[in-house]
């Protein structure tokens, strides 16, 4: 779903030219119509609307809780899950339909050879 080219991260999706569906990630078949021949890779939007969320209160050891995770409907199509940052982990801090932006941040983890891992997250939109 996330790629880095030329030092710049971006989100990758697949558009089906047979039915118009926009899907997150690379696909070999359209989840909407089943086409295997009308698919093409696209760069997904980095802004969208929070569709649903949950406040996570229990997780694996070492994962700080509570935090907010949700599903965002991206502008232009496609829906992706992710962690929502910069909001209080309580229902009053996460309004339904909230506009969000995609940001890329270091996860704090490292590969065996010391390289940092990055991931995408959502933050409230500045629009």
Order of alpha helices (4+ residues) and beta strands (2+ residues): beta-beta-beta-beta-beta-beta-beta-beta-beta
